[in-house]
Amino acid sequence: MAIRLVVTITAVAGKGGELAQAYTTRCAEVMKEPGCEQFEVFQSAVNPDRLALLERWSDQAALDAHAKLTATRPPLRPELRAGSGEREDYAYNRVR
């Protein structure tokens, strides 16, 4: 069963655009990982310092492999982030 993650990220005031741009390369890298179906960052139109990272993984094993790989990567511009973010996990069941 596919796994959907929604990660909310808050940038340091005025740095949302820089943080969104920093995610561009990371998103492209992660999309090449086995089982990654979506890994995209979106910048809020209402609050540009608020980002949403949408992830979709084919199954829990793919997400677990991604987590191990992520632990070996350098942090992504931590000076641009305010806090650690908030993550929500969902089982993906398409209803339409």
N, C-alpha and C positions, 0 to 999 in steps of 0.2 A: 504494500500500500504506500502511495506517495505521501511525503511529509512536506508540509508548507510551513515556513518560518516567516514571521513578520518581526523585524527588528527596528525599533524606533531609536534614532540617534539624534542627540542634540549637539550642535556645534557651539563653540565659543561665539559669543555675540559678534555678528558681522563676518563670520568665517564659513558660513554654510556653503557658499559657492566653491570655496577652496577645498572643503572637505568632500563635496560631491565630485569635484574634478579628480581628487586623489583616489576616489573609489573606481574611477573609470578603468584604470589598468588592472586593479584587483579583480573587478568583475569579469574582465576578459580572461584573466588567468583561471579563475574558479570555474567559469563556464566550460573549460576544457576537461575538468575532472569527471571521472566516470560517475554516472548517475545524476549529474547536475542538469536539471531541466530549466531552471531559471535562477539567476543571481543578478538582480538589477537594483540600482539605487535611484530613488526619486526624491526630489527636493520639493518641499511644500511651497505652494503658490501663495499661501496665506502667511506663513512664517518661514522665510528662507533659511533660517538656522535650524530647521527641523527636517530630518531626512527619514525616509523609510526604506529599509533594505528588504526586498522580497526575494525569498529563496524557495525553490521547490526541488526536492530530491526524490529520486525514484523509489527509495526505500530507506529504512533506518540504517542499514549497513553502509549505504553511500554517504549518509549524513555523518555516521561515525568515522568513516575514512576521512571525510573532509575535516572533521574536528581535529583529528590527529595531525593532518597536514597543516592546518591553520596554526596549531601550537608551535610549529617550527618556523613560521613566517615572522618577520619583524612587525611590530605594531604599525598600523596605518596612521601616520601623522597624529599621534596622541595629543600633541599641543593644540590641535584644532577641535578636539572633542571636549564637551562639558559632561562629565559623568561617564558611566560605563554603558549606557543604553539599556533598553528594555526588550526582552525577547519573548515572543509568544509562539508556541508550536501547535500545529493543527494537523490532524489526519486529513488528507485531501480526498474528498469524495465529491465528485462533480455532480451537481443536482440538476443541471439543465442539459 
